[in-house]
Structures are given as C-alpha cells and as structure tokens.
Amino acid sequence: MPGTRNTSLDVTIMGREFRIACPENERDGLLRAVSFLDKKMREIRDAGKVIGVERIAIMAALNIAHDLLENRGHGPSREDLEVKLTHLHKLLDQALSPQDNLF
C-alpha cells in the first residue's frame, strides 16, 4: 500500500529473539502470527518427538501448511460473508431503531 510506513519489531519465538520489518498496519497481525507459531513450536517440542529448533520449525511449518491447505475452500466465500454481514447490519439497525427515541 503506498504511503504505509515500515516498522521493526523485536519478537521472541521459543526463547530466541528476532527483529522483523513489517508495515505498521500489519503489526497486530504479525504479533498474532508470532504467538501462534511460538505456541505450535512449543507443542511440538513438548511432545518430545522432535529435537532441535530447526527441525521443530520445519515440523511446525509443515503442520500449519497442511492445515491451511486442508481448510482452503471449506469455508464461506468473501462474497457470502459480505452478504451475511450486510444482512446482520440491517437486522441490528431494525432492532436498535426503537432505541433512538429514548434519548
């Protein structure tokens, strides 16, 4: 996106610190991804079947990729979600309109 500034974040994954550059508007998403990856890697490590941070990272990446590919196409499309959200917005407006007269 033009005009979006990049920022550097210091993050920790499995006790190791990394500095990562990302657009400011993607900071929260990146932090959620870091947390998710850290959790997955710790689960693999704690299971005790994989040793070594590099191998744990590869197994976590494979598990996440597999989950992504398995779930792709199984959810509603963006257009379906937009239609449902528009419908819900209209229902909320109808339900809240009597409240307008209270104030």
Phi, psi and omega in degrees: 000128181296141177085355179279125180278145174270149177225158177255136177241140171262120181235159179236126177234119182050044176081359179253136181266141179225143172256124185234133176267138176203158175298144182305322183286355178251007184302310182298319178296320178295319179296323176294320179295319178299314180298317180297313181296317179300317179297313180298317181294321178293323177298316179295315179299315183292336176291339174078006183268343182235132181242138178103131184299320181296316179293321178297318179297319179294317179296319178297316179299317178296317179297316180294317179297317179299313179300317180299312182291325179291325184269349181295131178087355180266350182257175179292153178285165179300320181296318177299318179296319179295320178297315180295319179294321177297317178298315179297322178299317178296318178298319178296317177300317179295318182291327183269346183301323176297336179291336181300328183282348182284337184250000000 
